[in-house]
Amino acid sequence: MLSAVTGMMLRPNEKNEPFGPLVVFADGRRSAVAADFRGEPEAVLAALADSAKNPTLKARLADLCWVLDRKKGRLAAAAVAAYVNIVEGVDSGSLVFRFDEAKGALKHDARDLLRRALQIGKAIGWGKSEAVAARALVVQLREMALQQAMSIPAFWFCELDLDFGVSDAEEIGKYLEALIAGLPADTDGHNVVNLWRLAARAYHIAKLDEGKCRAQTAAAEQFVLMAERQPMAMMASSFLSDAISELHGVPGQKDRRKELRHRLIEVQTGISEEMASFSHPLDLEDIAREVERAMERPKLRDKLFVFAALGQSPDPTKLVEEASRSIREHPLSSLFGASHHDREGKVVYRTQGAGLGNEADEAAIQSQIAQAENLRRQITVAAQVEVARQSIMRDHFLSSEIFAHLLGHSPFVPNDLVRTFSHGFLRFFQGDFISGLYILTPLLENSLRHLLRARGHDVTIFDDATQTQQDRTISSLFEQMRSELDAILGNAITTDIENVFLRKPGPHLRHALSHGLLHDGDPYGHDAIYGCWLIFRLCMIPLFPYRDELHLPFEEPAAPTSA
């Protein structure tokens, strides 16, 4: 068992599931994962963790026990201390990393161990002595890397410092600028760019716009230098494009950007320079506290049902009425037409103005609904969905088996896709919204067809010319079989699906995802998170009448009530 425990791969960037299988075979077989040690082995591992003398073994055992049971705070603190002891031992020379002959702790292995130590330390208490020792060691290694002018280790430990807010961000930015100034001329350009980007991030955290813009400009000029040294036109164009991207949003660089764009084959428009952003703060503390109280339940099963019932899809008739009333009461807000632009400045949708008549145009009403729904989704996600999701992850260890056991009873989930749904929801709850969104969104279309088939409806299209049959797409389902969907799900839910995944103006998630139009940050936006939550709600709605009869694995069933 110890071999299996120590054989797991540490994944420090996966704070919710830090231990993964060392090997996975094509037929589904794999080596051990954390969930394999739930139940009786936990007590054995906890006892071994208490008696272990080797810091590497102690760190693994204590960390694993805490991952499986977040109530074991004592072992979590022991894991943090053990991780610190490992790095200190490597730095002193009493310990060495595998396959590493060089001395010192300025290694990526040390960074990974300290990252895991800080993750645990932040969860159990930032002021605990073990967490304080881990933070002090990060500062020590960061300063050591800067003193020795080692660009790559300096990047590692400065980034780690910024990730957890260990030191003053302005101080790190100044250290990085001093380090870059002293680097030899033959230093790899990508390393220099990474250091400048990290300095910009440090100044951004410190809210020093001047330093941030200075670092961004330096990163862009480094890309230009790399382009000038590059004999291949394709690579040079890529570097110049990166340089223009780095200069985006930096004041006083419009002429420089224009000069660099002339070196590229295709010139991008400057419409983004005319755009501005504004925000309106909202106090959501009362809603968040209500959600926290609602999540105070002993069983994970009950919390998942509460999570699915956090909100309801609005009545489409009321949406139209409220939009029309808003246009009547505030006519100037919708008097003129509007154009909707993507990140590249292209016009992707146009909305007609409402005019001055008593009856607003349907497109203007839909635009008003889209604005109201965008605000509703933002509030729902910020004050309810995220609060509840984080509460669940804080108190429970989730695995795909838990979701599979639950979703196997849902008529919304086809039997041959239970595992895929489970994996998507696991990633969503763990905060990996990229994986969650890209897994769950395509499954929505298939589940809608599955529901229609179960009701005896034909969801195929027959091509007379080729004499072939194809399944209807989700767009075709909403265009040709909307009444059938309304009869199954209700008009409110189908309209909610349409507003989130299909309709413009709106997130249009299904189209954006299918055609690769989403950017890295989009899955972390409120629209994407709401879309994943809505799919989870659709899976859970049929199970509400039977919630007391459902029991999750590794969870004791509810005590029977006496008559």
C-alpha positions in Angstrom: 0.0 0.0 0.0 2.9 2.4 0.8 4.2 1.8 -2.7 0.9 2.7 -4.2 0.6 5.8 -2.1 4.1 7.1 -2.8 3.7 6.1 -6.5 1.0 8.7 -7.1 2.0 11.7 -9.1 2.0 15.1 -7.4 0.1 17.7 -9.3 0.7 20.9 -7.4 -1.5 23.0 -9.8 -4.5 20.8 -9.1 -5.2 22.0 -5.5 -8.5 20.1 -5.3 -7.0 16.8 -6.6 -3.3 17.0 -6.1 -2.5 13.3 -6.5 -3.0 11.7 -9.9 -2.3 8.3 -11.4 1.3 7.7 -12.5 0.1 5.8 -15.5 -3.2 5.3 -17.3 -3.6 2.6 -20.0 -5.8 2.8 -23.1 -8.2 0.1 -21.8 -9.0 2.2 -18.7 -6.6 0.5 -16.2 -4.5 2.9 -14.1 -2.3 3.1 -11.1 -3.5 4.4 -7.8 -5.3 7.6 -7.1 -6.4 9.3 -3.9 -10.0 8.0 -4.0 -8.7 4.4 -3.9 -7.7 4.9 -0.2 -11.0 6.0 1.1 -12.6 4.0 4.0 -10.6 1.7 6.2 -7.1 2.5 4.7 -7.5 6.1 5.9 -7.0 5.1 9.6 -3.9 3.0 8.7 -2.4 5.9 6.6 -3.1 8.4 9.4 -1.3 6.2 11.9 1.6 5.8 9.5 1.8 9.5 9.0 2.0 10.1 12.7 4.9 7.7 13.1 6.8 8.5 9.9 10.3 10.0 10.4 11.2 10.5 6.7 9.9 13.9 5.7 9.1 12.8 2.1 7.0 9.9 3.4 5.4 11.9 6.1 4.4 14.7 3.7 2.8 12.3 1.3 0.9 10.3 4.0 -0.3 13.4 5.9 -1.3 15.3 2.8 -3.3 12.3 1.4 -5.1 11.8 4.7 -6.1 15.5 4.7 -7.2 15.4 1.1 -9.5 12.5 2.0 -10.8 14.1 5.2 -10.6 17.8 5.6 -11.3 17.5 9.3 -7.8 16.2 9.9 -6.3 19.6 10.4 -3.4 18.3 12.5 -2.2 16.1 9.7 -2.5 19.0 7.3 -0.2 21.1 9.5 2.2 18.1 9.6 2.2 17.9 5.8 3.1 21.6 5.5 5.9 21.1 8.0 7.2 18.0 6.2 7.2 19.8 2.8 9.2 22.6 4.3 11.6 20.1 5.8 12.1 18.5 2.4 13.1 21.7 0.7 15.3 22.8 3.6 17.0 19.4 3.5 17.6 19.8 -0.3 19.0 23.3 0.3 21.4 22.1 2.9 22.5 19.0 0.9 21.2 16.4 3.3 18.5 15.5 0.8 18.6 15.4 -3.0 15.8 15.2 -5.6 15.7 12.2 -7.9 17.8 12.5 -11.0 19.3 15.8 -9.7 23.0 16.0 -9.1 23.2 19.8 -8.5 23.1 21.2 -5.0 20.7 23.7 -3.7 16.9 24.1 -3.6 16.5 26.4 -6.6 14.7 23.7 -8.5 11.2 23.3 -9.9 10.7 20.3 -7.6 11.2 22.6 -4.6 8.8 25.1 -6.1 6.1 22.5 -6.6 6.5 21.2 -3.0 6.2 24.7 -1.6 3.2 25.4 -3.8 1.5 22.5 -2.3 2.5 23.5 1.2 1.1 27.0 0.7 -2.1 25.6 -0.7 -2.6 23.6 2.5 -1.4 26.4 4.7 -3.9 28.8 3.3 -6.7 26.3 3.8 -5.9 25.5 7.5 -4.8 29.0 8.6 -2.4 31.4 7.0 -1.1 32.4 10.5 -0.2 28.9 11.7 3.5 28.4 12.4 3.8 25.8 9.7 2.4 28.1 7.1 4.6 31.0 8.3 7.6 28.8 7.9 6.6 27.9 4.3 6.1 31.5 3.4 9.5 32.4 4.9 11.2 29.7 2.9 9.6 31.0 -0.4 11.0 34.5 0.4 14.4 33.1 1.1 14.6 31.1 -2.1 13.2 34.0 -4.1 15.9 36.4 -2.8 18.6 33.7 -3.3 17.6 33.3 -7.0 17.6 37.1 -7.5 21.0 37.5 -5.8 22.5 34.8 -8.0 20.9 36.3 -11.1 19.3 33.0 -12.1 16.5 34.0 -14.4 14.5 30.8 -14.5 14.5 30.1 -10.7 13.8 33.7 -10.1 10.7 33.5 -12.2 9.6 30.3 -10.4 9.8 31.7 -6.9 8.6 35.2 -7.7 5.6 33.8 -9.4 4.9 31.5 -6.4 5.3 34.5 -4.1 2.8 36.5 -6.2 0.3 33.6 -6.4 -0.1 33.5 -2.7 0.6 37.1 -1.8 3.6 36.3 0.4 5.5 39.5 -0.1 4.9 43.0 -1.2 4.1 43.0 -5.0 5.8 46.3 -5.6 9.0 45.0 -4.1 8.9 41.9 -6.4 8.4 44.1 -9.4 11.5 46.2 -8.6 13.6 43.1 -7.9 12.6 41.7 -11.3 13.5 44.9 -13.1 16.9 44.9 -11.4 17.4 41.3 -12.3 16.6 41.8 -16.0 18.9 44.8 -16.2 21.8 42.6 -15.1 21.2 39.6 -17.4 23.7 38.8 -20.1 22.9 39.8 -23.7 22.6 36.1 -24.8 19.8 35.3 -22.3 17.0 33.5 -24.0 14.4 36.0 -25.2 11.4 34.0 -24.0 12.8 34.0 -20.4 13.2 37.8 -20.6 9.6 38.2 -21.8 8.3 36.0 -19.0 10.2 38.1 -16.4 8.8 41.3 -17.8 5.3 39.9 -17.9 5.7 38.8 -14.3 6.9 42.3 -13.3 3.8 43.7 -15.0 1.6 41.4 -13.0 3.4 42.4 -9.8 2.8 46.1 -10.5 -0.8 45.4 -11.4 -1.3 43.7 -8.1 0.4 46.7 -6.4 -2.0 49.0 -8.4 1.0 50.8 -9.9 -0.1 51.5 -13.5 3.1 53.3 -14.4 5.2 50.3 -13.6 2.8 47.9 -15.2 2.8 49.9 -18.5 6.6 50.2 -18.4 7.0 46.4 -18.0 4.5 45.7 -20.7 6.3 48.0 -23.1 9.6 46.3 -22.3 8.1 42.9 -23.0 6.8 44.1 -26.3 10.2 45.5 -27.3 11.8 42.2 -26.4 9.4 40.5 -28.9 10.5 43.1 -31.5 14.1 42.3 -30.9 13.4 38.5 -31.2 11.6 39.2 -34.5 14.5 41.2 -35.8 16.9 38.3 -35.0 14.5 35.7 -36.6 15.3 34.7 -40.2 12.0 32.9 -40.7 9.2 35.2 -41.8 6.5 33.1 -40.1 8.3 33.2 -36.7 9.1 36.9 -37.1 5.4 37.7 -37.8 4.4 35.7 -34.7 6.8 37.7 -32.6 5.5 41.0 -34.0 1.9 39.9 -33.4 2.9 39.2 -29.8 4.5 42.6 -29.5 1.4 44.3 -30.7 -0.6 42.3 -28.2 1.7 43.3 -25.3 1.3 46.9 -26.2 -2.5 46.8 -26.1 -3.9 49.1 -23.5 -0.5 50.9 -22.8 -1.0 54.7 -23.0 1.1 56.6 -25.5 2.0 53.6 -27.7 -0.5 54.1 -30.5 2.2 55.2 -33.0 4.4 52.3 -32.1 1.6 49.8 -32.5 0.8 51.3 -35.9 4.5 51.0 -36.9 4.6 47.4 -35.9 1.3 46.6 -37.7 2.8 47.8 -41.0 5.3 44.9 -40.7 2.5 42.3 -40.7 0.7 40.9 -43.7 -2.7 41.5 -42.2 -3.5 44.6 -40.3 -6.0 44.6 -37.5 -8.5 47.4 -37.0 -8.2 49.8 -34.2 -11.8 49.7 -33.0 -10.8 48.4 -29.6 -9.0 51.7 -28.9 -12.4 53.4 -28.9 -13.9 51.1 -26.3 -14.0 51.7 -22.6 -15.3 49.7 -19.7 -17.4 50.7 -16.7 -18.6 48.9 -13.6 -21.3 49.3 -11.0 -20.6 47.7 -7.6 -23.3 45.6 -5.9 -23.5 44.5 -2.3 -24.3 40.8 -2.4 -23.3 39.9 1.1 -26.8 39.2 2.3 -27.5 36.8 -0.5 -24.2 35.1 0.0 -24.9 34.6 3.7 -28.3 33.1 3.0 -26.6 30.6 0.7 -24.0 29.8 3.3 -26.8 29.1 5.8 -28.6 26.9 3.2 -25.5 24.9 2.7 -25.2 24.0 6.4 -26.3 20.5 6.0 -24.4 17.3 7.2 -24.7 15.3 4.0 -23.1 16.0 0.6 -26.3 14.6 -1.1 -28.4 17.3 0.5 -25.9 20.0 -0.4 -25.9 19.0 -4.1 -29.7 19.2 -4.2 -29.6 22.6 -2.6 -26.9 23.6 -5.1 -29.3 22.5 -8.0 -32.1 24.5 -6.5 -30.3 27.8 -6.0 -32.3 29.5 -8.7 -35.1 29.1 -11.2 -35.3 30.0 -14.8 -37.4 33.2 -15.2 -40.8 33.3 -16.8 -40.4 34.4 -20.5 -43.6 36.3 -20.4 -42.5 38.3 -17.4 -39.1 39.0 -19.1 -40.9 40.5 -22.1 -43.2 42.6 -19.8 -40.3 43.9 -17.8 -38.2 44.7 -20.9 -41.1 46.6 -22.5 -41.7 48.5 -19.3 -38.1 49.4 -19.0 -38.0 50.7 -22.5 -41.2 52.8 -21.9 -39.8 54.2 -18.6 -36.3 54.9 -19.9 -36.7 55.5 -23.7 -33.3 57.1 -24.2 -31.5 53.9 -23.1 -32.8 52.1 -26.1 -33.7 54.9 -28.6 -30.7 54.2 -30.9 -29.5 51.0 -32.4 -26.4 49.2 -31.1 -23.6 47.2 -32.6 -22.0 44.3 -30.7 -18.3 43.7 -31.3 -15.9 40.8 -30.6 -12.4 41.1 -29.2 -11.0 41.8 -32.7 -13.4 44.6 -33.2 -15.6 42.8 -35.7 -19.3 43.6 -35.6 -21.0 40.3 -34.8 -24.5 41.5 -34.1 -26.7 44.6 -34.6 -29.7 45.6 -32.6 -32.4 48.0 -33.9 -33.4 50.9 -31.7 -36.8 50.9 -30.0 -37.9 54.2 -31.6 -40.3 56.7 -30.1 -43.5 54.7 -30.6 -45.6 53.0 -27.9 -44.6 49.5 -29.0 -40.9 48.6 -29.0 -39.4 46.5 -31.7 -38.9 42.8 -30.9 -35.2 43.1 -31.4 -35.0 46.0 -29.0 -37.0 44.0 -26.5 -34.6 41.0 -26.9 -31.6 43.3 -26.4 -33.2 44.6 -23.2 -33.9 41.1 -22.0 -30.3 40.1 -22.8 -29.0 43.0 -20.6 -31.3 42.1 -17.7 -30.5 38.4 -18.0 -26.8 39.1 -18.1 -27.1 41.0 -14.8 -29.2 38.2 -13.3 -26.7 35.5 -14.3 -23.9 37.6 -12.9 -25.6 38.0 -9.5 -26.7 34.3 -9.5 -23.1 33.1 -10.1 -21.3 35.6 -7.8 -23.7 35.4 -4.8 -25.1 31.9 -5.0 -23.5 29.4 -7.4 -19.9 30.2 -6.5 -20.6 30.6 -2.8 -22.3 27.2 -2.7 -19.7 25.5 -4.9 -16.8 26.7 -2.8 -18.7 25.6 0.4 -19.1 22.1 -1.0 -15.4 21.8 -2.1 -14.3 23.2 1.3 -16.1 20.5 3.3 -16.1 17.5 1.0 -13.8 15.4 -1.2 -15.5 14.9 -4.5 -14.8 12.2 -7.1 -16.4 11.1 -10.4 -17.8 8.0 -8.7 -20.1 10.2 -6.5 -21.5 12.0 -9.5 -21.8 8.8 -11.5 -23.8 7.2 -8.7 -26.2 10.2 -8.6 -26.5 10.8 -12.4 -27.1 7.2 -13.1 -30.7 7.7 -11.8 -31.3 10.9 -13.9 -33.4 10.5 -17.1 -31.7 13.5 -18.5 -28.4 11.6 -18.7 -28.0 8.8 -21.2 -26.6 5.6 -19.6 -23.6 5.6 -22.0 -22.6 9.1 -21.0 -22.9 8.9 -17.2 -19.1 8.8 -16.8 -18.6 11.8 -19.2 -21.2 13.9 -17.4 -19.6 12.9 -14.1 -16.1 13.9 -15.2 -17.5 17.2 -16.5 -19.3 18.1 -13.2 -16.2 17.0 -11.2 -14.0 19.4 -13.1 -16.7 22.1 -12.7 -17.0 21.7 -9.0 -13.2 21.7 -8.6 -13.0 25.1 -10.3 -11.6 23.8 -13.6 -14.2 25.7 -15.6 -12.4 25.2 -18.9 -12.8 21.4 -18.8 -16.3 21.7 -17.3 -17.6 24.0 -20.0 -16.0 22.1 -22.9 -17.2 18.8 -21.7 -20.8 19.7 -20.6 -21.9 22.0 -23.4 -21.9 19.4 -26.2 -23.6 17.0 -23.9 -26.6 19.3 -23.5 -27.5 18.9 -27.2 -27.4 15.1 -26.9 -29.5 15.0 -23.7 -32.2 17.1 -25.4 -32.4 14.6 -28.2 -32.4 11.8 -25.6 -35.4 13.3 -23.8 -37.3 13.7 -27.1 -36.6 10.2 -28.1 -37.8 8.9 -24.8 -41.1 10.7 -25.4 -41.4 9.0 -28.8 -40.4 12.0 -31.0 -38.3 11.6 -34.2 -35.2 13.7 -33.8 -33.6 12.9 -37.2 -33.7 14.7 -40.6 -34.0 12.7 -43.8 -32.1 14.0 -46.8 -34.1 13.0 -49.9 -31.2 13.6 -52.3 -28.6 11.4 -50.5 -31.2 9.2 -48.7 -29.4 9.6 -45.4 -30.5 10.5 -41.9 -28.8 12.9 -39.5 -29.6 13.8 -35.9 -31.0 17.3 -35.5 -28.6 19.9 -34.1 -29.6 21.9 -31.0 -30.5 24.8 -33.3 -32.8 22.6 -35.4 -34.4 21.3 -32.2 -35.3 24.7 -31.0 -36.4 25.9 -34.5 -38.5 22.8 -35.4 -39.4 21.1 -32.1 -39.7 23.9 -29.7 -43.2 23.0 -28.6 -42.1 19.5 -27.8 -39.2 20.7 -25.7 -41.6 23.1 -23.9 -43.9 20.3 -23.1 -41.1 18.3 -21.5 -39.0 21.0 -19.8 -41.3 24.0 -19.6 -41.1 27.2 -21.5 -39.0 28.9 -18.8 -36.2 26.4 -18.9 -36.1 26.1 -22.7 -36.0 29.9 -22.9 -33.2 30.0 -20.4 -31.2 27.4 -22.4 -31.8 29.5 -25.6 -30.7 32.7 -24.0 -27.5 31.2 -22.6 -26.4 28.9 -25.4 -28.1 29.9 -28.6 -29.5 33.4 -28.9 -27.8 36.7 -29.9 -27.5 39.1 -28.3 -26.2 37.0 -25.5 -23.3 34.7 -24.6 -24.1 32.4 -27.5 -22.0 29.8 -25.8 -22.7 26.8 -28.0 -21.7 28.6 -31.2 -18.6 30.2 -29.6 -17.4 26.9 -28.1 -18.1 24.8 -31.2 -16.1 27.2 -33.5 -13.2 27.9 -31.1 -14.2 31.6 -30.5 -13.8 31.4 -26.7 -10.7 32.8 -25.1 -8.9 31.4 -22.1 -10.7 33.6 -19.6 -14.3 33.1 -21.0 -15.0 29.7 -19.2 -14.3 31.6 -15.9 -17.0 34.2 -16.7 -20.4 34.3 -15.1 -22.2 33.2 -18.3 -20.1 30.0 -18.7 -20.4 29.1 -15.0 -24.1 29.7 -15.1 -24.4 27.5 -18.2 -22.6 24.6 -16.4 -24.8 25.1 -13.3 -27.9 25.1 -15.5 -26.9 21.7 -17.0 -26.4 20.4 -13.5 -29.8 21.6 -12.5 -31.4 19.9 -15.6 -29.8 16.6 -14.5 -31.0 17.0 -10.9 -34.6 18.2 -11.4 -36.1 14.7 -12.1 -34.4 13.4 -8.9 -35.9 15.8 -6.4 -39.0 13.7 -5.6 -36.6 10.8 -4.8 -33.9 12.7 -2.9 -34.4 10.9 0.4 -34.0 7.5 -1.3 -30.7 8.4 -2.9 -27.4 7.7 -1.0 -24.0 8.6 -2.2 -21.0 6.3 -1.9 -18.8 6.8 1.2 -21.7 8.6 2.9 -23.8 7.2 5.7 -27.5 7.0 4.9 -29.9 9.2 6.7 -31.2 7.8 10.0 -34.7 6.4 9.7 -37.4 8.6 11.3 -39.7 7.0 13.9 -43.4 7.0 13.4 
